[in-house]
């Protein structure tokens, strides 16, 4: 395990002494981390520890935030913050990077992207809103404050006190014990410095200018189609989860992950988020096609995945019973070593499926493979809370053993503490139909079937295979069961 050194530096930009944190190898893919309100670059400390051994991460403090030193006559607006960040990028010689935009980092980062699109290798959007539906009533009330609104400045000052600062961290979280008090304590320390609250008032009264630019930024997304990873705490009091899915209108290939947490999603969900970021950056900078092993490649579903992955240019190693014993860790390790991911489509007697699942969890770390997609069954889906199709009286007896085995495999994955990033994909419980891919389907992490307007759950084998390969390429549904349907 590599623990990176983090350096703490200043650089002069247009009279502003910008503080920034930097870690990672100089020649590695770069992430520019833009912080939110009322925080600063310190919000990324744990992420820099997690990813700094592999990537170069740079996080500046804006004027009016953190350790950055600003002249007394600085005029605070989002245009000026973007000016300084643009100057900072040039000052530290960043030529191309993945932009991580959180909260205020959205309007600052999107200004930078529209000014200098050649800099942007990809976007990571974390609770950074660009759409009208991504504004809650609370956010709309705050963005309505302008210099012309009577009492607007006082309204902004009300959110600059410790109870509100703390609530931004703890609000909407699943487990408040995972939220360190350091974040809100340090944020409030900076807010209470001389002149800082007036700076935040100026920015608060300027926020409405961001809403006016939403159509411009949306058009930029449509025109440029940057590789995009959207991460969102669904319980954000300011930016509800509709704002996350809205990005799919303009960047249909974006990977969207909604987490059961609040505004500062990294505080509670770093263990889930860091691997998604790592995979995304690796994919953006990938020079070689993904190499996958498909165990069960001669079966109906395994062969469909082989065809779909091969058609997309992935390097595929088809494996079957003659080339790998899925119940033997040494056999699995030798067969899948040097691959980026493994897809498994197996069935058989003597509890082959759950025994294979257990073996995979043991063997893949030994092989240096950390991504697994397991093609499970639809029988373990629920037709009512806690009521699985496989346990219903009318379940077809000829499929009962396989369905129970597949359900047991799912429980093995869910109970594991493995480092393997697994996904378990269930087809509809009945209607997995012959047919090619149409390119249009729905996929969702859930334990009940997805149904159409007629209450039916169905998918072709071709689109099922598309969903599997999409999950591989987009690194979606990590450590989750998902299902697909039209």
C-alpha positions in Angstrom: 0.0 0.0 0.0 1.3 3.4 -1.0 0.8 6.4 1.4 1.5 9.6 -0.6 3.2 12.7 0.7 1.0 15.8 0.4 2.7 19.1 -0.2 1.3 22.5 0.8 2.2 25.4 -1.4 1.3 28.9 -2.5 1.4 30.5 -5.9 0.8 34.1 -6.9 -2.1 34.7 -9.3 -3.2 38.2 -10.2 -2.3 39.6 -6.8 -3.9 36.6 -4.9 -1.6 34.3 -3.0 -3.3 31.0 -3.7 -2.8 28.1 -1.3 -3.0 24.6 -2.7 -2.4 21.0 -1.8 -0.7 18.6 -4.2 0.2 14.9 -4.2 1.0 12.1 -6.6 3.5 11.3 -9.3 4.2 14.2 -11.7 3.6 12.1 -14.8 0.4 10.5 -13.6 -3.1 11.4 -14.8 -4.1 14.6 -13.0 -7.3 15.6 -11.1 -8.1 19.2 -10.3 -10.2 19.2 -7.1 -12.5 22.3 -6.8 -14.0 22.6 -3.3 -17.4 23.9 -2.2 -19.0 26.2 0.3 -18.1 26.9 3.1 -15.1 24.6 2.8 -11.7 24.6 1.2 -9.1 22.2 -0.1 -8.9 20.4 3.3 -12.2 18.7 2.4 -10.1 16.5 0.0 -7.5 15.3 2.4 -8.8 11.8 2.7 -9.4 11.5 -1.0 -5.8 12.6 -1.7 -4.5 9.9 0.7 -6.7 7.3 -1.0 -5.7 8.1 -4.6 -2.4 10.0 -4.3 -0.3 6.9 -4.8 -1.7 6.4 -8.3 -2.8 9.9 -9.5 -1.7 13.5 -9.3 -4.2 15.5 -7.3 -4.2 19.3 -6.9 -6.6 21.2 -4.8 -6.5 25.0 -4.5 -8.4 27.3 -2.0 -10.5 30.0 -3.7 -10.1 33.7 -2.7 -12.1 34.1 0.5 -11.6 30.5 1.5 -9.1 28.5 3.4 -5.5 29.6 3.5 -5.6 31.7 0.3 -4.6 35.3 0.9 -6.6 38.0 -1.0 -6.0 41.7 -1.3 -8.5 44.0 0.5 -9.9 45.4 -2.7 -10.7 42.0 -4.3 -14.3 41.9 -5.7 -15.9 38.6 -5.0 -17.9 37.0 -7.8 -18.0 33.7 -9.4 -16.4 35.2 -12.5 -13.5 36.4 -10.4 -13.2 33.0 -8.7 -13.0 31.4 -12.2 -10.4 34.0 -13.2 -8.2 33.0 -10.3 -8.6 29.3 -10.9 -7.8 29.7 -14.5 -4.7 31.7 -13.7 -3.8 29.0 -11.1 -4.1 26.3 -13.7 -1.6 28.2 -15.9 0.7 29.0 -13.0 1.1 25.4 -12.0 1.4 24.3 -15.7 -1.7 22.0 -15.9 -2.3 21.2 -19.5 -5.1 18.6 -19.2 -6.9 17.1 -16.3 -10.0 15.5 -14.9 -12.0 18.2 -13.2 -13.7 17.3 -9.9 -16.4 19.9 -9.2 -18.3 19.9 -5.9 -20.9 22.6 -4.9 -19.2 26.0 -5.7 -16.8 24.0 -7.8 -19.6 23.5 -10.3 -20.1 27.1 -11.3 -16.3 27.8 -11.1 -15.4 24.6 -13.0 -18.0 25.0 -15.7 -16.8 28.6 -16.3 -13.3 27.2 -16.7 -14.5 24.4 -19.0 -16.4 26.7 -21.3 -13.4 29.1 -21.5 -10.7 26.4 -21.9 -12.3 23.2 -23.1 -8.9 21.8 -24.2 -8.0 21.4 -20.5 -10.8 19.1 -19.7 -10.1 15.4 -20.0 -13.2 14.5 -18.1 -15.7 15.7 -15.4 -16.4 14.3 -12.0 -19.6 16.1 -10.7 -20.4 15.7 -7.0 -23.5 17.6 -5.9 -22.6 20.4 -8.2 -25.7 21.6 -9.9 -26.2 22.7 -13.5 -30.0 22.2 -13.9 -33.2 23.8 -12.7 -34.6 20.6 -11.3 -31.4 20.3 -9.2 -32.4 23.2 -7.0 -34.4 22.6 -3.8 -36.8 25.2 -2.4 -34.1 26.1 0.1 -31.6 26.7 -2.7 -34.1 28.7 -4.7 -34.8 31.0 -1.7 -31.0 31.5 -1.3 -30.3 32.1 -5.0 -33.1 34.7 -5.1 -30.9 37.0 -2.9 -29.4 39.6 -5.1 -27.9 43.1 -4.4 -31.3 44.6 -5.2 -33.3 42.4 -2.8 -34.1 44.2 0.5 -32.5 42.1 3.3 -30.7 39.9 0.9 -27.3 40.4 2.6 -28.8 39.6 6.0 -30.3 36.4 4.5 -26.9 35.3 3.4 -25.3 36.1 6.7 -27.7 33.7 8.5 -26.1 30.7 6.8 -22.6 31.6 7.9 -22.9 30.5 11.5 -21.8 27.3 13.1 -25.2 25.5 13.4 -25.7 25.8 9.7 -22.1 24.9 8.8 -22.4 21.8 10.9 -25.7 20.9 9.4 -24.3 20.9 5.9 -22.0 18.0 7.0 -24.3 16.0 9.2 -27.6 16.7 7.4 -28.9 13.8 5.3 -26.2 11.3 6.4 -27.0 7.7 7.2 -24.5 7.4 10.0 -23.5 10.7 11.6 -20.8 8.9 13.6 -18.9 8.7 10.3 -18.7 12.5 10.0 -15.6 13.9 11.6 -16.2 17.2 13.4 -12.9 18.6 12.0 -14.5 19.7 8.7 -17.2 22.0 10.0 -15.0 23.2 12.8 -12.2 24.3 10.4 -14.8 25.8 8.0 -16.2 27.9 10.7 -12.8 29.0 11.8 -12.1 30.4 8.3 -15.6 31.9 8.1 -15.0 33.8 11.4 -11.7 35.4 10.2 -11.8 39.1 9.5 -13.5 40.0 6.3 -14.4 36.4 5.4 -18.1 36.7 6.0 -18.4 39.8 3.9 -16.7 37.9 1.1 -19.3 35.1 1.4 -22.1 37.7 1.4 -20.8 39.1 -1.9 -20.7 35.6 -3.4 -24.1 34.7 -2.0 -25.6 37.8 -3.7 -23.8 36.8 -6.9 -25.0 33.2 -7.0 -28.0 34.1 -9.3 -25.5 34.6 -12.1 -24.8 30.9 -12.1 -28.4 30.0 -12.8 -28.4 32.4 -15.8 -25.5 30.3 -17.3 -27.1 26.9 -16.9 -28.2 26.8 -20.6 -24.7 27.8 -21.7 -23.1 25.0 -19.6 -25.7 22.5 -20.8 -25.0 23.3 -24.4 -21.2 22.9 -23.7 -21.9 19.4 -22.3 -24.0 18.5 -25.4 -21.4 19.8 -27.8 -18.3 18.3 -26.1 -19.7 15.1 -24.5 -16.9 14.9 -22.0 -16.4 11.6 -20.1 -18.5 12.2 -17.0 -18.9 10.6 -13.6 -21.8 12.0 -11.5 -21.7 11.3 -7.7 -24.5 12.6 -5.6 -25.7 12.5 -2.0 -29.4 12.1 -2.5 -30.3 13.8 0.8 -28.7 17.1 0.0 -30.8 19.9 1.3 -29.7 22.2 -1.5 -29.3 20.0 -4.5 -31.8 17.1 -4.7 -31.0 13.9 -6.7 -33.0 15.0 -9.7 -30.0 17.3 -10.5 -27.8 14.2 -10.8 -29.9 12.4 -13.4 -30.5 15.6 -15.3 -26.9 15.3 -16.6 -28.0 12.3 -18.6 -30.0 14.6 -20.9 -26.9 16.2 -22.2 -24.3 13.5 -21.6 -26.2 10.2 -22.1 -23.1 8.1 -21.5 -22.4 9.7 -18.1 -22.1 7.2 -15.2 -24.5 8.3 -12.4 -24.1 7.1 -8.8 -26.6 8.3 -6.2 -25.6 7.6 -2.6 -27.7 7.6 0.6 -25.9 10.5 2.2 -26.0 14.3 2.3 -24.2 17.2 0.7 -20.6 16.4 1.7 -20.8 12.8 0.3 -17.0 12.2 0.6 -17.3 12.5 4.4 -19.5 9.4 4.8 -18.9 7.5 1.5 -15.3 7.8 0.6 -14.8 4.0 0.6 -17.5 3.7 -2.0 -16.5 6.8 -4.0 -12.7 6.5 -4.2 -12.8 3.3 -6.3 -15.4 4.8 -8.7 -13.1 7.8 -9.2 -10.0 5.7 -9.6 -11.7 3.5 -12.2 -13.1 6.6 -14.0 -9.8 8.3 -14.3 -8.1 5.1 -15.4 -10.8 4.7 -18.1 -10.4 8.3 -19.3 -6.7 7.8 -19.7 -6.8 4.2 -20.9 -4.6 3.6 -23.9 -5.3 -0.1 -24.1 -8.8 -1.6 -24.4 -10.1 -3.3 -21.3 -9.2 -6.9 -21.0 -11.9 -9.2 -19.6 -12.2 -12.9 -18.9 -15.6 -14.5 -19.4 -16.1 -17.7 -17.4 -19.0 -19.7 -18.9 -18.4 -18.2 -22.3 -20.1 -21.1 -24.2 -23.4 -20.6 -22.5 -26.4 -18.6 -23.7 -25.6 -15.5 -21.6 -21.8 -15.8 -21.4 -21.6 -16.1 -25.2 -23.8 -13.0 -25.6 -21.5 -11.0 -23.3 -18.5 -12.2 -25.4 -20.1 -11.0 -28.6 -21.1 -7.6 -27.1 -17.7 -7.0 -25.5 -15.8 -8.1 -28.6 -17.9 -5.8 -30.8 -17.0 -2.9 -28.6 -13.3 -3.6 -29.0 -12.6 -5.1 -25.6 -10.0 -7.8 -25.4 -12.0 -10.9 -24.4 -10.7 -14.3 -23.1 -13.5 -16.8 -23.3 -13.2 -19.5 -20.6 -15.3 -22.7 -20.0 -15.2 -25.9 -18.0 -12.3 -27.2 -20.0 -10.1 -24.2 -19.3 -11.0 -23.2 -15.7 -12.4 -25.0 -12.6 -14.5 -22.3 -11.0 -14.4 -24.1 -7.6 -10.6 -24.2 -7.6 -8.9 -21.0 -6.4 -5.6 -21.9 -8.1 -7.3 -22.6 -11.4 -9.3 -19.4 -11.3 -6.2 -17.4 -10.4 -4.1 -18.8 -13.2 -6.9 -18.3 -15.8 -7.8 -14.7 -15.0 -4.4 -13.2 -14.0 -3.5 -10.0 -16.0 -7.2 -9.2 -16.8 -9.0 -6.0 -15.8 -12.3 -7.7 -15.0 -14.0 -11.0 -14.9 -17.6 -11.8 -16.0 -19.1 -15.1 -14.7 -22.1 -17.0 -16.1 -22.3 -20.4 -14.5 -24.8 -23.0 -13.5 -24.5 -26.7 -12.4 -25.2 -29.3 -9.9 -23.8 -29.8 -6.4 -24.1 -26.1 -5.5 -21.7 -25.1 -8.2 -22.9 -21.5 -8.3 -22.5 -20.6 -4.6 -19.2 -22.6 -4.4 -18.0 -20.7 -7.5 -19.0 -17.4 -6.0 -17.0 -18.1 -2.8 -14.0 -19.3 -4.9 -14.0 -16.1 -7.0 -13.9 -13.9 -3.9 -10.9 -15.8 -2.7 -9.0 -16.2 -6.1 -9.5 -12.8 -7.8 -7.4 -10.8 -5.2 -4.6 -13.3 -5.7 -4.8 -12.8 -9.4 -4.7 -9.0 -9.1 -8.2 -8.6 -10.5 -10.6 -6.3 -8.5 -13.7 -6.2 -10.7 -16.3 -8.9 -11.0 -19.7 -9.1 -12.6 -21.7 -12.2 -11.7 -24.6 -13.1 -13.9 -27.2 -14.2 -11.4 -30.8 -15.2 -11.6 -34.1 -13.5 -11.5 -35.6 -15.9 -9.1 -34.1 -14.1 -6.1 -35.9 -10.9 -7.0 -38.9 -10.1 -4.8 -42.5 -9.8 -5.8 -43.3 -8.4 -2.4 -41.2 -7.1 0.5 -39.2 -10.1 1.7 -41.0 -12.5 -0.7 -38.7 -13.9 -3.4 -40.0 -15.4 -6.6 -38.0 -18.6 -6.0 -39.9 -19.2 -2.7 -43.4 -18.8 -4.2 -45.5 -21.9 -4.6 -45.8 -21.5 -8.4 -42.1 -21.3 -9.2 -41.2 -23.8 -11.9 -39.7 -26.8 -10.2 -37.2 -27.5 -13.1 -35.5 -24.2 -12.3 -35.7 -24.4 -8.5 -32.3 -25.7 -7.6 -30.5 -23.2 -9.9 -32.5 -20.3 -8.6 -31.8 -21.2 -5.0 -28.1 -21.6 -5.8 -28.1 -18.2 -7.4 -29.9 -16.6 -4.5 -27.3 -18.1 -2.1 -24.5 -16.7 -4.3 -26.0 -13.2 -3.9 -26.0 -13.5 -0.2 -22.4 -14.6 -0.2 -21.4 -11.5 -2.1 -23.5 -9.3 0.2 -22.0 -10.8 3.3 -18.4 -10.6 2.1 -15.8 -8.0 3.2 -13.7 -8.5 0.1 -11.8 -5.8 -1.8 -13.4 -7.1 -5.0 -15.8 -4.7 -6.6 -18.5 -7.1 -7.5 -21.8 -6.6 -9.3 -24.6 -9.2 -9.4 -27.0 -8.7 -12.3 -30.4 -10.3 -12.4 -32.6 -10.6 -15.5 -36.3 -10.3 -15.3 -37.8 -13.3 -13.3 -39.5 -14.7 -16.4 -39.1 -12.9 -19.7 -35.4 -13.1 -20.7 -36.1 -13.3 -24.4 -34.0 -14.3 -27.5 -33.1 -11.2 -29.5 -30.4 -8.7 -30.3 -29.5 -5.5 -28.5 -31.8 -2.5 -29.2 -29.5 -0.1 -27.3 -32.4 1.0 -25.1 -33.0 -0.5 -21.7 -33.2 0.5 -18.1 -31.0 -0.7 -15.3 -31.3 0.0 -11.6 -29.9 -1.3 -8.3 -32.9 -2.9 -6.6 -34.4 -6.2 -5.4 -37.7 -6.0 -7.2 -38.1 -6.3 -11.0 -38.2 -3.2 -13.2 -41.5 -3.1 -15.1 -42.9 -1.2 -18.1 -46.1 0.7 -18.3 -48.0 -2.6 -18.7 -46.4 -4.0 -15.6 -44.2 -6.4 -17.5 -40.5 -7.1 -16.9 -38.7 -8.3 -20.0 -35.4 -7.9 -21.8 -33.7 -9.6 -24.7 -30.4 -11.5 -24.2 -28.7 -8.9 -26.4 -29.7 -6.0 -24.2 -29.0 -8.0 -21.1 -25.4 -8.4 -22.4 -25.3 -4.7 -23.2 -26.2 -3.9 -19.6 -23.4 -6.2 -18.4 -20.7 -4.6 -20.6 -22.0 -1.1 -19.8 -21.6 -1.8 -16.1 -18.1 -2.9 -16.8 -17.1 0.1 -18.9 -18.8 2.7 -16.7 -17.9 1.0 -13.4 -21.6 1.2 -12.2 -23.5 -0.8 -9.6 -20.3 -1.6 -7.6 -21.1 -3.9 -4.7 -24.7 -4.0 -5.7 -27.3 -6.3 -7.3 -28.9 -4.6 -10.3 -31.6 -5.7 -12.7 -32.6 -4.7 -16.2 -35.7 -4.4 -18.2 -37.4 -2.3 -20.9 
